[in-house]
Amino acid sequence: MLTHTIQADFISGMEFKTNVNDHTLTLDLSSEDGGANHGPRPKLLMLSALAGCTGLDVVSLLNKMKAPFKNFSIQVSAMLTDEHPKIYKDVHIVYYIHVSKEDQSKVEKAVNLSQEKYCGVSAMFKAFATLSYKIEFR
């Protein structure tokens, strides 16, 4: 079984730095929340991880299906609970993509495979939130 391990080092104020796959990542809070705004907030990084995970799946699958695409982007919106600890409860993903009409079914298949089989981040989100998604063809 594979284990992932990272270390986050306190810098000052509310700032932490961590190294992920040889990339330095700074985490911080906004100035309104006592930070210096030197980096993204941890919860928003979870949404970035979700978009990245499913996006990489879709690109890989479309490449294997020989379905050319362009202008591909993913928007993730999530609603937080009101009570502490504030966690995401409703998460919605919109896939925006330009493909030919005949390849739209391949996009649908790739997105469904990502969401139902391959994307581990989506699976983790589904353990604590309602996750929905749709595709917008451009």
JOBEL-V176415 format. One record per residue. RES is the residue in one letter. PHI is phi in whole degrees, 0 to 359 (* if undefined). Layout:
res phi
RES PHI
RES PHI
This chain:
res phi
M *
L 280
T 242
H 262
T 223
I 230
Q 230
A 251
D 254
F 293
I 258
S 187
G 57
M 238
E 267
F 233
K 240
T 220
N 247
V 234
N 50
D 66
H 240
T 279
L 234
T 257
L 246
D 202
L 252
S 290
S 296
E 295
D 257
G 97
G 260
A 243
N 58
H 272
G 191
P 290
R 279
P 303
K 295
L 294
L 295
M 298
L 292
S 297
A 297
L 297
A 298
G 295
C 298
T 290
G 297
L 297
D 300
V 297
V 299
S 299
L 293
L 295
N 297
K 294
M 277
K 55
A 248
P 294
F 214
K 207
N 50
F 265
S 215
I 228
Q 246
V 241
S 241
A 217
M 260
L 270
T 292
D 279
E 266
H 275
P 289
K 285
I 236
Y 287
K 245
D 235
V 235
H 230
I 248
V 240
Y 263
Y 255
I 206
H 251
V 218
S 293
K 304
E 288
D 261
Q 299
S 294
K 292
V 297
E 301
K 296
A 297
V 296
N 298
L 296
S 300
Q 287
E 260
K 228
Y 261
C 283
G 294
V 291
S 299
A 299
M 295
F 300
K 296
A 287
F 227
A 218
T 274
L 244
S 231
Y 205
K 209
I 245
E 245
F 276
R 258
